[in-house]
Amino acid sequence: MESFPDDHLTIVILTNTEDGSAGPVATATEIARAALGLTKKKSPLPDLRVPKEELAALTGKYQSVDGIVEIFDRDGSCIFELRG
């Protein structure tokens, strides 16, 4: 559940699945951003290069409560994506 009292908005997501679809937190966040007219947030963090050895140890797919998370190399940067 996500609540935005100042905007008179509450979002409740109920699920009953383990099929790797987007989790309730990610889904509620997307709905809230759309309902409130917000664009996708850009990260204020700098894009730092990761040594190839460390990147190789991190890459892969991982299960999380919000779905499958994939970590991969894109031009020497460590990229994290939530697959829904």
N, C-alpha and C positions, 0 to 999 in steps of 0.2 A: 504494500500500500504506500502510495506517495500522496502527501497532502500539501496544498498550497493555499492556506486559509485566506491570505490577502487577495488572492485571485479567485476565491470561491471555487476551487478545483480540488477534487479528490479522485485518485485513480486506484482502483482495486483490480488486480489481475489474479484470477484463479486458474491453476493448471493441474492437469493430471496426466503428465506425459514424461517420458524419459527418452524421447526420440532425437535429442540433440537440437531441438528447435530453440529459438531465443528464449531465455529465461524471463521470469516475471519482472525483475528489476530493469533489465535492458528494454523490455517492451513498455513498461510504465514510463521510463525516461523518454523514449521516442514519442509516446502519446502526449506526455506533458509538454515537451518542446514544441510539438506541432500545435497543440491546443493554445499554448501561450505565444505562438508566433515567433519562437526563437529559432535561429539558425544553428547549424552544427557548430560546436565549440572547436576552436583551433587551439592546440596546445601552445602555451607560452614557453615551453621548455626548448632549449637548443637541441638541434639534431647532432648528436655525438656519434662518432665512429666507434664500432666495437671491434676489438681484435678478432681476427678470423677464428682463432682457437676457441675463444669464449663463445662466439656466435655459433660455431658448430656444436658446442655442448648444449646450447639453449634451444636450437631449432627443433621443431616438432609440433605435434598436436596434443593438447591437454584437455581433459574434461573439467568443466567448472559448473557451478550452480546456474550460471547464465548461458550455458551451452559449450560448444567446442571452441577452445582458444588455440589459434595457430600462431606460432612465433617463427619468423623466417627472415632471411637475408634479402635486403633490397639495396643494391649498390653499396654494400658495406655497413648499412644501418640495420639495426635490429627492429623489425616491424612486428607489432602485436595486433592481431585482428580477432574479434569475436565473430565466429561463424554462426549464423542463425538459421 
